[in-house]
Amino acid sequence: MDHRVIFLIFAGAVLSVSFAQTRQFYFVNTPLNWRDAQSVCRQNYTDLATIENTADVDAVIVALSSYTGKAWIGLRDDMVNSWRWSLSDSSFYGVGEATFRYWTSGEPNNYNGKQLCVRLYGNNADWDDDECTNPRPFVCYRGMVAGTPSYILINTPLNWTEAQKHCRQNYVDLASIRNNTENNIIKALVGAVTVWIGLYRQKVWSDGSQSVFQYNIVSQQGSSGDQCVTVEKPGQWSNNYCSSQFPFICYKAGMYVQVLH
């Protein structure tokens, strides 16, 4: 991003013009739930605030001005549409295969607002969302053998990210499961062991931005389901029930200048 500062002399005053911001943020001090706040932002601005870097964080804090409570931004959990396989090659999946799921009853529930990765239970081979930081054995995909997918069980407990790295370095990737047949193959492989598979998700931005910039987000203990994110000074982000009512921050897109006297 261009952070040039140009000094202008006008009527005896020196002005510095900063070209650092690509979004202008607006604080709306009307408590609404997240969905209603999103609607207001889309009608009157561009969308709920997307934050891509520390400069945006600083600009949002300025927009909050003297307000000291929580305010919605555009980041939220999407428990239905945000799941992805670690093995992202679209040619690997036939029609409907990338969206095959085998959730256990009541899952995924995003307990504590931090469950972004998927474990497969030993014995019954159904799935549950879990915190990615938990160490578990895992299943790697080794490629196709005689038209059948080949998997290997790694009994060394690792967190999900470390398991993904191990599979990619030594095999193909963490296991994708495209249908009941493959789920049963893994069921027979793991026995009673509960393992990581390659399904995961990320929180999503209201405007569809692919930004992965996120502060450490504080979660409400015991909370579950869809969670939306608030920000408060001096920059704390936290999960909250999307039905809660808070003021909110919208943005308008474009290149903006900030004039400092």
C-alpha positions as CSV (number, residue, x, y, z in Angstrom):
1,M,0.0,0.0,0.0
2,D,1.2,3.5,-0.8
3,H,2.0,5.5,2.4
4,R,3.3,8.6,0.8
5,V,3.0,11.9,2.6
6,I,3.0,15.1,0.6
7,F,3.6,18.5,2.2
8,L,1.7,21.4,0.7
9,I,2.1,25.1,1.5
10,F,-1.2,27.0,1.3
11,A,-1.9,30.4,2.8
12,G,1.1,30.1,5.0
13,A,0.0,26.7,6.5
14,V,1.8,23.4,6.0
15,L,-0.6,20.5,5.3
16,S,0.4,16.8,5.3
17,V,-1.8,14.6,3.1
18,S,-1.6,10.9,3.9
19,F,-2.7,8.4,1.2
20,A,-2.6,5.3,3.5
21,Q,-6.3,4.4,3.7
22,T,-8.3,2.5,1.1
23,R,-11.5,2.4,3.3
24,Q,-13.3,5.1,5.2
25,F,-14.9,3.8,8.4
26,Y,-18.1,5.1,10.0
27,F,-19.4,4.4,13.5
28,V,-23.2,4.0,13.8
29,N,-24.2,4.4,17.4
30,T,-27.5,2.5,17.1
31,P,-27.6,-0.9,18.8
32,L,-28.8,-3.6,16.3
33,N,-28.2,-7.3,15.9
34,W,-25.5,-8.3,13.4
35,R,-27.8,-9.0,10.5
36,D,-29.7,-5.8,10.8
37,A,-26.4,-3.9,11.2
38,Q,-25.2,-5.5,8.0
39,S,-28.4,-4.4,6.2
40,V,-27.9,-0.8,7.3
41,C,-24.3,-0.7,6.2
42,R,-25.1,-2.2,2.8
43,Q,-27.9,0.3,2.2
44,N,-26.0,3.4,3.3
45,Y,-22.3,2.6,2.9
46,T,-20.5,-0.4,1.3
47,D,-20.8,-3.1,4.1
48,L,-19.9,-3.8,7.7
49,A,-16.2,-3.1,8.4
50,T,-13.6,-5.4,6.9
51,I,-10.2,-5.0,8.6
52,E,-7.1,-6.1,6.6
53,N,-4.2,-4.7,8.4
54,T,-3.0,-2.7,11.5
55,A,-3.7,0.6,9.6
56,D,-7.4,-0.4,9.4
57,V,-7.3,-1.3,13.1
58,D,-6.1,2.2,13.9
59,A,-8.7,3.8,11.7
60,V,-11.5,1.8,13.3
61,I,-10.3,2.9,16.7
62,V,-10.4,6.5,15.6
63,A,-13.9,5.9,14.2
64,L,-15.1,4.7,17.6
65,S,-14.1,8.2,19.0
66,S,-15.3,8.5,22.6
67,Y,-17.4,5.3,22.5
68,T,-16.0,2.7,25.0
69,G,-18.3,-0.3,24.4
70,K,-18.4,-3.1,21.8
71,A,-19.3,-2.5,18.1
72,W,-20.0,-5.0,15.4
73,I,-17.5,-5.5,12.5
74,G,-18.1,-7.7,9.4
75,L,-16.4,-10.9,10.7
76,R,-18.6,-13.9,11.6
77,D,-18.8,-17.6,11.8
78,D,-20.7,-19.3,9.0
79,M,-21.5,-22.8,10.2
80,V,-22.9,-24.0,6.9
81,N,-21.0,-22.4,4.0
82,S,-17.4,-21.8,5.2
83,W,-16.2,-25.5,5.5
84,R,-13.3,-26.3,3.2
85,W,-11.1,-29.3,2.5
86,S,-7.3,-29.0,3.0
87,L,-6.9,-30.7,-0.4
88,S,-8.3,-27.9,-2.5
89,D,-7.7,-29.3,-6.0
90,S,-11.2,-29.1,-7.6
91,S,-10.5,-31.9,-10.0
92,F,-10.3,-34.3,-7.0
93,Y,-14.0,-33.9,-6.3
94,G,-17.0,-35.0,-8.4
95,V,-20.4,-33.4,-8.2
96,G,-21.5,-33.0,-4.6
97,E,-18.4,-34.7,-3.3
98,A,-16.7,-31.6,-1.8
99,T,-19.8,-31.0,0.3
100,F,-20.2,-34.5,1.7
101,R,-20.6,-34.4,5.5
102,Y,-21.1,-37.0,8.2
103,W,-21.8,-34.9,11.3
104,T,-22.8,-36.6,14.5
105,S,-26.1,-35.4,16.0
106,G,-26.0,-31.8,17.1
107,E,-22.8,-31.0,15.3
108,P,-21.1,-28.8,14.3
109,N,-21.8,-26.5,17.2
110,N,-18.7,-24.3,17.4
111,Y,-18.5,-24.7,21.2
112,N,-16.7,-21.7,22.9
113,G,-16.6,-20.1,19.4
114,K,-13.3,-21.6,18.5
115,Q,-14.1,-24.9,16.8
116,L,-12.7,-24.5,13.3
117,C,-11.4,-28.0,12.5
118,V,-13.0,-31.5,12.2
119,R,-12.2,-34.7,14.0
120,L,-13.6,-38.1,13.0
121,Y,-14.7,-40.3,16.0
122,G,-13.2,-43.8,16.2
123,N,-15.7,-46.7,16.0
124,N,-18.7,-44.9,14.5
125,A,-16.7,-42.6,12.2
126,D,-19.1,-39.6,12.5
127,W,-17.7,-36.1,12.6
128,D,-17.5,-33.3,15.1
129,D,-16.0,-29.8,15.1
130,D,-13.1,-29.2,17.5
131,E,-10.5,-26.6,18.4
132,C,-7.6,-26.8,16.0
133,T,-5.0,-26.5,18.7
134,N,-5.9,-29.9,20.3
135,P,-3.3,-32.6,19.6
136,R,-4.7,-35.7,17.9
137,P,-3.7,-38.6,15.7
138,F,-4.6,-37.9,12.1
139,V,-5.2,-39.5,8.7
140,C,-3.2,-38.6,5.6
141,Y,-4.3,-39.2,2.0
142,R,-1.5,-41.0,0.0
143,G,-3.1,-40.9,-3.5
144,M,-5.1,-43.3,-5.6
145,V,-4.1,-47.0,-5.8
146,A,-5.9,-49.1,-8.4
147,G,-8.7,-46.6,-8.5
148,T,-9.1,-46.6,-4.7
149,P,-8.0,-43.8,-2.3
150,S,-5.2,-44.8,0.0
151,Y,-4.9,-43.5,3.5
152,I,-2.4,-43.8,6.4
153,L,-3.1,-43.4,10.1
154,I,-0.4,-41.3,11.9
155,N,-0.7,-42.1,15.6
156,T,1.5,-39.2,16.7
157,P,-0.8,-36.5,18.2
158,L,-0.4,-33.1,16.5
159,N,-2.6,-30.1,16.3
160,W,-4.5,-29.7,13.1
161,T,-2.1,-27.3,11.4
162,E,0.9,-29.5,12.3
163,A,-0.9,-32.5,11.0
164,Q,-1.7,-30.8,7.8
165,K,2.0,-29.8,7.4
166,H,3.1,-33.4,8.1
167,C,0.7,-34.9,5.5
168,R,1.7,-32.4,2.8
169,Q,5.4,-32.9,3.4
170,N,5.2,-36.7,3.4
171,Y,2.1,-37.7,1.5
172,V,-0.5,-35.7,-0.4
173,D,-2.6,-33.9,2.2
174,L,-4.9,-34.5,5.2
175,A,-7.6,-36.9,4.3
176,S,-10.6,-35.6,2.3
177,I,-13.7,-37.8,2.5
178,R,-16.0,-37.6,-0.5
179,N,-18.7,-40.2,0.2
180,N,-19.8,-43.0,2.6
181,T,-17.5,-45.5,1.0
182,E,-14.4,-43.4,1.8
183,N,-15.8,-42.7,5.3
184,N,-16.1,-46.5,5.9
185,I,-12.5,-47.0,4.6
186,I,-11.2,-44.6,7.2
187,K,-13.5,-46.1,9.9
188,A,-11.8,-49.5,9.3
189,L,-8.4,-47.9,9.3
190,V,-8.6,-46.0,12.6
191,G,-10.6,-48.4,14.7
192,A,-11.3,-46.7,18.1
193,V,-8.9,-43.8,17.5
194,T,-10.4,-40.3,17.1
195,V,-8.5,-38.5,14.4
196,W,-8.1,-35.2,12.5
197,I,-9.3,-35.1,8.9
198,G,-8.8,-32.4,6.4
199,L,-12.0,-30.4,6.8
200,Y,-11.7,-26.9,8.4
201,R,-13.3,-23.5,8.1
202,Q,-12.4,-19.9,8.7
203,K,-14.5,-17.0,9.9
204,V,-15.8,-15.0,6.9
205,W,-16.1,-11.3,6.2
206,S,-19.5,-9.8,5.3
207,D,-18.2,-8.4,2.0
208,G,-16.6,-11.6,0.9
209,S,-13.1,-10.4,1.5
210,Q,-10.5,-13.1,1.6
211,S,-8.5,-11.3,4.3
212,V,-7.1,-13.6,6.9
213,F,-6.1,-10.8,9.2
214,Q,-7.6,-11.4,12.6
215,Y,-6.7,-10.4,16.1
216,N,-6.7,-13.0,18.9
217,I,-10.5,-13.2,19.3
218,V,-11.8,-13.6,22.9
219,S,-14.7,-16.1,23.1
220,Q,-17.5,-16.4,25.6
221,Q,-17.0,-19.6,27.7
222,G,-19.6,-22.1,26.9
223,S,-21.1,-20.2,24.0
224,S,-21.8,-22.1,20.8
225,G,-23.3,-21.8,17.3
226,D,-23.0,-18.8,15.0
227,Q,-20.7,-16.1,16.5
228,C,-20.2,-12.6,15.2
229,V,-17.2,-10.4,16.1
230,T,-17.1,-7.0,17.9
231,V,-14.3,-4.6,18.4
232,E,-13.7,-2.2,21.2
233,K,-10.9,0.2,22.2
234,P,-8.0,-0.3,22.4
235,G,-8.5,-2.9,19.7
236,Q,-9.9,-6.0,21.5
237,W,-11.9,-8.3,19.3
238,S,-14.4,-10.8,20.8
239,N,-17.0,-13.3,19.8
240,N,-20.6,-12.6,20.6
241,Y,-24.0,-14.1,19.8
242,C,-25.0,-12.6,16.4
243,S,-28.5,-11.9,17.9
244,S,-27.0,-9.5,20.5
245,Q,-27.5,-5.8,19.9
246,F,-24.5,-3.5,19.6
247,P,-23.6,-0.3,17.7
248,F,-21.6,-1.1,14.6
249,I,-18.9,0.1,12.1
250,C,-19.5,0.4,8.4
251,Y,-17.1,1.3,5.6
252,K,-17.1,2.9,2.2
253,A,-14.6,1.6,-0.3
254,G,-12.2,3.7,-2.3
255,M,-8.9,5.7,-1.8
256,Y,-9.3,8.3,0.9
257,V,-6.9,11.0,2.1
258,Q,-6.4,12.2,5.6
259,V,-5.4,15.9,5.8
260,L,-3.4,16.8,8.9
261,H,-2.7,20.5,9.8
